Amino acid sequence: MPKMKTKSGAKKRFKVRSSGGIKRSQAFKRHILTKKTTKVKRHLRGMTEVHAADEKLIRAMLPYA
């Protein structure tokens, strides 16, 4: 049986934590930042947990993670 391939887009976007959860970076922080408040931009920093509804799909894209 051949090896399963990891989706390269998912590999760049998601990391699996040691606890088993999947972390992702926040959206809406790339451009059009002048109209966003400082508070909004501050809260978009860092990583957040992937929603439970999407977790199964992401695990399928990352078979060896």
MMTF fields as JSON, N, C-alpha, C and O atoms, coordinates in Angstrom:
{
  "mmtfVersion": "1.0.0",
  "mmtfProducer": "UNKNOWN",
  "numBonds": 259,
  "numAtoms": 260,
  "numGroups": 65,
  "numChains": 1,
  "numModels": 1,
  "chainsPerModel": [1],
  "groupsPerChain": [65],
  "chainIdList": ["A"],
  "bondAtomList": [4, 2, 8, 6, 12, 10, 16, 14, 20, 18, 24, 22, 28, 26, 32, 30, 36, 34, 40, 38, 44, 42, 48, 46, 52, 50, 56, 54, 60, 58, 64, 62, 68, 66, 72, 70, 76, 74, 80, 78, 84, 82, 88, 86, 92, 90, 96, 94, 100, 98, 104, 102, 108, 106, 112, 110, 116, 114, 120, 118, 124, 122, 128, 126, 132, 130, 136, 134, 140, 138, 144, 142, 148, 146, 152, 150, 156, 154, 160, 158, 164, 162, 168, 166, 172, 170, 176, 174, 180, 178, 184, 182, 188, 186, 192, 190, 196, 194, 200, 198, 204, 202, 208, 206, 212, 210, 216, 214, 220, 218, 224, 222, 228, 226, 232, 230, 236, 234, 240, 238, 244, 242, 248, 246, 252, 250, 256, 254],
  "bondOrderList": [1, 1, 1, 1, 1, 1, 1, 1, 1, 1, 1, 1, 1, 1, 1, 1, 1, 1, 1, 1, 1, 1, 1, 1, 1, 1, 1, 1, 1, 1, 1, 1, 1, 1, 1, 1, 1, 1, 1, 1, 1, 1, 1, 1, 1, 1, 1, 1, 1, 1, 1, 1, 1, 1, 1, 1, 1, 1, 1, 1, 1, 1, 1, 1],
  "groupList": [{"groupName": "MET", "atomNameList": ["N", "CA", "C", "O"], "elementList": ["N", "C", "C", "O"], "formalChargeList": [0, 0, 0, 0], "bondAtomList": [1, 0, 2, 1, 3, 2], "bondOrderList": [1, 1, 2], "singleLetterCode": "M", "chemCompType": "L-PEPTIDE LINKING"}, {"groupName": "PRO", "atomNameList": ["N", "CA", "C", "O"], "elementList": ["N", "C", "C", "O"], "formalChargeList": [0, 0, 0, 0], "bondAtomList": [1, 0, 2, 1, 3, 2], "bondOrderList": [1, 1, 2], "singleLetterCode": "P", "chemCompType": "L-PEPTIDE LINKING"}, {"groupName": "LYS", "atomNameList": ["N", "CA", "C", "O"], "elementList": ["N", "C", "C", "O"], "formalChargeList": [0, 0, 0, 0], "bondAtomList": [1, 0, 2, 1, 3, 2], "bondOrderList": [1, 1, 2], "singleLetterCode": "K", "chemCompType": "L-PEPTIDE LINKING"}, {"groupName": "THR", "atomNameList": ["N", "CA", "C", "O"], "elementList": ["N", "C", "C", "O"], "formalChargeList": [0, 0, 0, 0], "bondAtomList": [1, 0, 2, 1, 3, 2], "bondOrderList": [1, 1, 2], "singleLetterCode": "T", "chemCompType": "L-PEPTIDE LINKING"}, {"groupName": "SER", "atomNameList": ["N", "CA", "C", "O"], "elementList": ["N", "C", "C", "O"], "formalChargeList": [0, 0, 0, 0], "bondAtomList": [1, 0, 2, 1, 3, 2], "bondOrderList": [1, 1, 2], "singleLetterCode": "S", "chemCompType": "L-PEPTIDE LINKING"}, {"groupName": "GLY", "atomNameList": ["N", "CA", "C", "O"], "elementList": ["N", "C", "C", "O"], "formalChargeList": [0, 0, 0, 0], "bondAtomList": [1, 0, 2, 1, 3, 2], "bondOrderList": [1, 1, 2], "singleLetterCode": "G", "chemCompType": "PEPTIDE LINKING"}, {"groupName": "ALA", "atomNameList": ["N", "CA", "C", "O"], "elementList": ["N", "C", "C", "O"], "formalChargeList": [0, 0, 0, 0], "bondAtomList": [1, 0, 2, 1, 3, 2], "bondOrderList": [1, 1, 2], "singleLetterCode": "A", "chemCompType": "L-PEPTIDE LINKING"}, {"groupName": "ARG", "atomNameList": ["N", "CA", "C", "O"], "elementList": ["N", "C", "C", "O"], "formalChargeList": [0, 0, 0, 0], "bondAtomList": [1, 0, 2, 1, 3, 2], "bondOrderList": [1, 1, 2], "singleLetterCode": "R", "chemCompType": "L-PEPTIDE LINKING"}, {"groupName": "PHE", "atomNameList": ["N", "CA", "C", "O"], "elementList": ["N", "C", "C", "O"], "formalChargeList": [0, 0, 0, 0], "bondAtomList": [1, 0, 2, 1, 3, 2], "bondOrderList": [1, 1, 2], "singleLetterCode": "F", "chemCompType": "L-PEPTIDE LINKING"}, {"groupName": "VAL", "atomNameList": ["N", "CA", "C", "O"], "elementList": ["N", "C", "C", "O"], "formalChargeList": [0, 0, 0, 0], "bondAtomList": [1, 0, 2, 1, 3, 2], "bondOrderList": [1, 1, 2], "singleLetterCode": "V", "chemCompType": "L-PEPTIDE LINKING"}, {"groupName": "ILE", "atomNameList": ["N", "CA", "C", "O"], "elementList": ["N", "C", "C", "O"], "formalChargeList": [0, 0, 0, 0], "bondAtomList": [1, 0, 2, 1, 3, 2], "bondOrderList": [1, 1, 2], "singleLetterCode": "I", "chemCompType": "L-PEPTIDE LINKING"}, {"groupName": "GLN", "atomNameList": ["N", "CA", "C", "O"], "elementList": ["N", "C", "C", "O"], "formalChargeList": [0, 0, 0, 0], "bondAtomList": [1, 0, 2, 1, 3, 2], "bondOrderList": [1, 1, 2], "singleLetterCode": "Q", "chemCompType": "L-PEPTIDE LINKING"}, {"groupName": "HIS", "atomNameList": ["N", "CA", "C", "O"], "elementList": ["N", "C", "C", "O"], "formalChargeList": [0, 0, 0, 0], "bondAtomList": [1, 0, 2, 1, 3, 2], "bondOrderList": [1, 1, 2], "singleLetterCode": "H", "chemCompType": "L-PEPTIDE LINKING"}, {"groupName": "LEU", "atomNameList": ["N", "CA", "C", "O"], "elementList": ["N", "C", "C", "O"], "formalChargeList": [0, 0, 0, 0], "bondAtomList": [1, 0, 2, 1, 3, 2], "bondOrderList": [1, 1, 2], "singleLetterCode": "L", "chemCompType": "L-PEPTIDE LINKING"}, {"groupName": "GLU", "atomNameList": ["N", "CA", "C", "O"], "elementList": ["N", "C", "C", "O"], "formalChargeList": [0, 0, 0, 0], "bondAtomList": [1, 0, 2, 1, 3, 2], "bondOrderList": [1, 1, 2], "singleLetterCode": "E", "chemCompType": "L-PEPTIDE LINKING"}, {"groupName": "ASP", "atomNameList": ["N", "CA", "C", "O"], "elementList": ["N", "C", "C", "O"], "formalChargeList": [0, 0, 0, 0], "bondAtomList": [1, 0, 2, 1, 3, 2], "bondOrderList": [1, 1, 2], "singleLetterCode": "D", "chemCompType": "L-PEPTIDE LINKING"}, {"groupName": "TYR", "atomNameList": ["N", "CA", "C", "O"], "elementList": ["N", "C", "C", "O"], "formalChargeList": [0, 0, 0, 0], "bondAtomList": [1, 0, 2, 1, 3, 2], "bondOrderList": [1, 1, 2], "singleLetterCode": "Y", "chemCompType": "L-PEPTIDE LINKING"}],
  "groupTypeList": [0, 1, 2, 0, 2, 3, 2, 4, 5, 6, 2, 2, 7, 8, 2, 9, 7, 4, 4, 5, 5, 10, 2, 7, 4, 11, 6, 8, 2, 7, 12, 10, 13, 3, 2, 2, 3, 3, 2, 9, 2, 7, 12, 13, 7, 5, 0, 3, 14, 9, 12, 6, 6, 15, 14, 2, 13, 10, 7, 6, 0, 13, 1, 16, 6],
  "groupIdList": [1, 2, 3, 4, 5, 6, 7, 8, 9, 10, 11, 12, 13, 14, 15, 16, 17, 18, 19, 20, 21, 22, 23, 24, 25, 26, 27, 28, 29, 30, 31, 32, 33, 34, 35, 36, 37, 38, 39, 40, 41, 42, 43, 44, 45, 46, 47, 48, 49, 50, 51, 52, 53, 54, 55, 56, 57, 58, 59, 60, 61, 62, 63, 64, 65],
  "secStructList": [7, 7, 7, 7, 7, 7, 7, 2, 2, 2, 2, 2, 2, 3, 3, 3, 7, 6, 6, 1, 7, 3, 3, 3, 3, 7, 1, 1, 7, 1, 1, 7, 7, 6, 6, 1, 7, 2, 2, 2, 2, 2, 2, 6, 1, 1, 3, 3, 3, 7, 7, 2, 2, 2, 2, 2, 2, 2, 2, 2, 2, 7, 6, 6, 7],
  "xCoordList": [0.854, 0.0, 0.889, 1.798, 0.645, 1.477, 1.171, 0.126, 2.109, 1.91, 0.82, 0.621, 0.111, -0.883, -0.16, 0.819, -0.651, -0.028, -0.728, -1.951, 0.077, -0.437, -0.781, -0.022, -1.928, -2.299, -1.361, -1.297, -0.633, 0.4, -0.187, 0.457, -1.411, -2.057, -2.399, -2.24, -2.868, -3.209, -1.951, -1.959, -0.887, 0.388, 0.906, 1.481, 0.69, 1.158, 0.262, 0.719, -1.008, -1.982, -2.296, -2.724, -2.095, -2.516, -1.367, -0.479, -1.406, -0.447, -1.253, -2.24, -0.816, -1.486, -0.767, 0.45, -1.522, -0.96, -0.704, -1.234, 0.112, 0.409, -0.832, -0.937, -1.78, -3.03, -3.994, -4.992, -3.691, -4.534, -5.359, -5.893, -5.479, -6.229, -5.449, -4.237, -6.147, -5.51, -5.596, -6.662, -4.453, -4.453, -4.308, -3.714, -4.872, -4.838, -4.625, -4.878, -4.154, -3.983, -5.296, -6.173, -5.439, -6.659, -6.747, -5.731, -7.956, -8.208, -8.416, -8.474, -8.526, -8.825, -7.695, -7.956, -6.447, -5.32, -4.297, -3.185, -4.635, -3.66, -3.648, -2.58, -4.828, -4.894, -6.178, -6.981, -6.363, -7.472, -7.46, -8.487, -6.287, -6.133, -6.408, -6.558, -6.478, -6.652, -8.034, -8.181, -9.038, -10.392, -10.671, -11.688, -9.794, -9.978, -9.361, -8.302, -10.038, -9.559, -8.347, -8.099, -7.609, -6.434, -6.836, -6.12, -7.979, -8.468, -8.759, -8.41, -9.394, -9.713, -8.432, -8.317, -7.465, -6.201, -5.434, -4.785, -5.509, -4.83, -5.45, -4.737, -6.776, -7.447, -7.267, -7.509, -6.844, -6.599, -5.192, -4.864, -4.358, -3.005, -3.041, -3.998, -1.991, -1.834, -2.682, -3.251, -2.749, -3.421, -4.711, -4.904, -5.589, -6.837, -7.111, -6.473, -8.05, -8.394, -9.328, -10.171, -9.171, -10.056, -11.396, -11.435, -12.491, -13.831, -14.016, -13.485, -14.78, -14.981, -15.602, -15.303, -16.461, -17.122, -16.128, -16.363, -15.021, -14.033, -12.867, -12.062, -12.777, -11.596, -11.41, -10.282, -12.498, -12.412, -11.854, -11.042, -12.295, -11.816, -10.326, -9.589, -9.894, -8.479, -7.599, -6.492, -8.074, -7.3, -7.126, -6.099, -8.12, -8.004, -6.955, -6.295, -6.8, -5.793, -4.389, -3.412, -4.271, -2.968, -2.853, -2.933, -2.668, -2.725, -1.609, -1.797, -0.463, 0.652, 0.916, 1.927, 0.033, 0.225, -0.344, -0.273],
  "yCoordList": [-1.196, 0.0, 1.245, 1.349, 2.175, 3.388, 4.283, 4.169, 5.171, 6.127, 7.118, 7.435, 7.605, 8.655, 9.99, 10.213, 10.879, 12.193, 13.203, 13.199, 14.064, 15.177, 16.312, 16.601, 16.954, 18.124, 19.266, 19.674, 19.785, 20.781, 22.097, 22.809, 22.435, 23.653, 23.537, 24.496, 22.364, 22.133, 22.074, 22.515, 21.532, 21.425, 22.804, 22.977, 23.796, 25.152, 25.902, 26.834, 25.505, 26.293, 25.773, 26.548, 24.481, 23.876, 23.161, 22.607, 23.185, 22.432, 21.633, 22.124, 20.396, 19.561, 19.722, 19.556, 20.044, 20.221, 18.871, 17.851, 18.875, 17.625, 17.075, 15.868, 17.958, 17.53, 16.907, 16.298, 17.06, 16.463, 17.471, 17.147, 18.699, 19.734, 20.271, 20.079, 20.94, 21.517, 23.034, 23.589, 23.701, 25.156, 25.766, 25.176, 26.974, 27.693, 29.163, 29.622, 29.915, 31.346, 32.055, 31.492, 33.285, 34.055, 34.629, 34.977, 34.721, 35.344, 36.847, 37.341, 37.564, 39.007, 39.871, 40.936, 39.435, 40.213, 40.514, 40.94, 40.308, 40.436, 41.816, 42.381, 42.364, 43.65, 44.364, 43.824, 45.58, 46.465, 46.65, 46.501, 46.975, 47.096, 48.508, 48.709, 49.497, 50.885, 51.108, 51.907, 50.432, 50.62, 49.767, 49.96, 48.85, 48.013, 48.708, 49.328, 48.597, 49.259, 48.52, 47.36, 49.212, 48.612, 47.412, 46.412, 47.509, 46.411, 45.166, 44.053, 45.356, 44.229, 43.565, 42.339, 44.374, 43.819, 43.095, 42.08, 43.611, 42.976, 41.613, 40.653, 41.53, 40.256, 39.229, 38.041, 39.674, 38.751, 38.166, 37.309, 38.629, 38.072, 36.643, 36.235, 35.895, 34.579, 33.507, 33.707, 32.381, 31.21, 30.952, 31.446, 30.172, 29.765, 28.308, 27.746, 27.712, 26.298, 26.156, 27.019, 25.069, 24.763, 24.306, 23.613, 24.693, 24.312, 22.806, 22.168, 22.249, 20.795, 20.242, 19.115, 21.027, 20.57, 20.381, 19.563, 21.13, 21.057, 20.125, 19.822, 19.676, 18.926, 17.615, 17.254, 16.903, 15.618, 15.797, 14.991, 16.862, 17.127, 17.445, 17.0, 18.224, 18.626, 17.432, 17.304, 16.567, 15.362, 14.452, 13.789, 14.421, 13.629, 14.203, 13.465, 15.527, 16.176, 16.025, 16.158, 15.745, 15.606, 14.191, 14.026, 13.168, 11.791, 11.421, 10.534, 12.084, 11.683, 12.691, 12.584, 13.656, 14.671, 14.2, 14.926],
  "zCoordList": [0.0, 0.0, 0.0, 0.824, -0.896, -0.897, 0.295, 0.935, 0.57, 1.657, 1.282, 0.109, 2.311, 2.08, 2.013, 2.724, 1.15, 1.029, 1.927, 2.063, 2.535, 3.315, 2.356, 1.431, 2.58, 1.763, 2.125, 3.284, 1.139, 1.436, 1.928, 2.7, 1.491, 1.993, 3.465, 4.22, 3.877, 5.278, 6.146, 7.295, 5.592, 6.311, 6.713, 7.788, 5.815, 6.074, 7.06, 7.722, 7.162, 7.919, 9.31, 10.166, 9.564, 10.828, 11.515, 10.868, 12.861, 13.671, 14.704, 15.251, 14.959, 15.947, 17.279, 17.358, 18.323, 19.661, 20.3, 19.861, 21.342, 22.049, 22.739, 22.957, 23.087, 23.718, 22.711, 23.097, 21.403, 20.371, 19.604, 18.543, 20.118, 19.418, 18.235, 18.135, 17.348, 16.169, 16.285, 16.551, 16.08, 16.165, 14.785, 13.883, 14.638, 13.372, 13.667, 14.781, 12.657, 12.84, 12.547, 11.892, 13.027, 12.863, 11.449, 10.846, 10.934, 9.633, 9.81, 10.936, 8.708, 8.669, 9.22, 9.779, 9.073, 9.599, 8.495, 8.808, 7.217, 6.137, 5.496, 5.261, 5.211, 4.506, 4.921, 5.682, 4.414, 4.805, 6.321, 6.984, 6.857, 8.302, 8.806, 10.011, 7.905, 8.358, 8.95, 9.874, 8.448, 8.976, 10.223, 10.889, 10.532, 11.725, 12.932, 12.834, 14.064, 15.277, 15.835, 15.507, 16.675, 17.317, 18.153, 18.199, 18.814, 19.65, 18.814, 19.208, 17.671, 16.788, 16.31, 16.331, 15.878, 15.38, 16.483, 16.229, 17.692, 18.826, 19.123, 19.412, 19.052, 19.333, 18.222, 18.434, 17.043, 15.939, 15.953, 15.132, 16.889, 17.0, 17.529, 18.186, 17.234, 17.839, 17.176, 16.103, 17.836, 17.291, 18.052, 19.163, 17.438, 18.072, 17.718, 16.828, 18.411, 18.216, 17.01, 16.765, 16.265, 15.147, 15.721, 16.737, 15.071, 15.536, 15.417, 14.508, 16.352, 16.414, 15.128, 14.732, 14.478, 13.248, 12.098, 11.209, 12.109, 11.033, 11.342, 10.462, 12.574, 13.01, 12.245, 11.912, 11.964, 11.272, 9.858, 9.404, 9.157, 7.793, 7.786, 6.907, 8.779, 8.834, 9.192, 8.67, 10.067, 10.411, 9.194, 9.056, 8.321, 7.089, 6.155, 5.423, 6.181, 5.327, 5.891, 5.154, 7.197, 7.859, 8.439, 9.656, 7.594, 8.085, 9.073, 9.906, 8.991, 9.864, 10.988, 11.681, 11.175, 12.212, 13.547, 14.539]
}
